[in-house]
Amino acid sequence: MDGERKKPRLLDRLRTRIRYLHYSTKTEKAYVHWARRFILFHDRRHPDEMGHEEIQSFLNHLATREQVSASTQNQALNAIVFLYKRVLERDPGDIGDFTRARRSRHLPVVLTREEVSAILSHLGHPFLTMAVLLYGAGLRKTECLRLRVQDVDFTRNELFVRNGKGGKDRVTVLPQAAVPGLRRCIERVQLLHEADVAAGISHVDLPYALLRKYPNAGRELKWKFIFSSGNLSHDPRTGNLGRHHMHEKHVGRTLGEAVRKVGIMKHVGAHTLRHSFATHMLEAGYDIRTVQELLGHAHVNTTMIYTHVLNRGGRGIISPADRE
């Protein structure tokens, strides 16, 4: 029929719904990935033709054949349920009992203070400042990269972490060791900002609600990322040209090179610095509730895991081989 619009494809409808609900880009990618995997697993059948039995079969496959982690299986389940309830607008039915992926409990890798210092000594600007924030403020890697100019309070020695894990805001400590590097980064961002505005480029990545409230935010320095990329890029959702923050892979790669130079044989990543922050705070005598608040954990039980890796030398036990 002339003028009749073609119905959007299912995955495009899924993306549209996710964006309407203001979910993060990472969540969008994950949910689209699992929806596609679910459809391909059942020989490209449309989810409207399937229900709880097919969902259960897919989840069992992930646990028994692919042996994914419990968190991965839960993410797949959440994505499929979202697809049915929010996009297809139907109840997938009682999924019932399915094989649960084994939930492993790994103790976090923690560095000594000497190891942290050695790693930092092999980092240059701006990665040194990032690492100091990961270790000295307990930030997650994405939280560090998403810091904006207005999130640093040099007077009160505070960092504002906005829209962290779970969409929560929090305040944490600003390490004095990071101050010179942060000031240097902000000076760089100001120069980039002035050049961009002069060129008519004023887009900045903001959550939808803030973008509606502050439509001219891109013309203000305070909204710019402290660790801004040196290159302009198009927003994958809006197509607008702007300056995003540096890519996560650059942080991980640079940190990995420093670890190799030091010769540390532990499995060290950016999150290891956050683990070390928590453990060293507890070793210094800070109470666990304070550490919980600084880390942004919803439950103290999550923070409790660091009590198992405190530097007490085998849980404070003296081996019989070492007794006189």
Summary of the structure (lengths in Angstrom):
residues: 324
radius of gyration: 23.4
end to end distance: 93.2
largest distance: 93.9
contacts: 878
relative contact order: 0.10
helix: 54%
strand: 6%
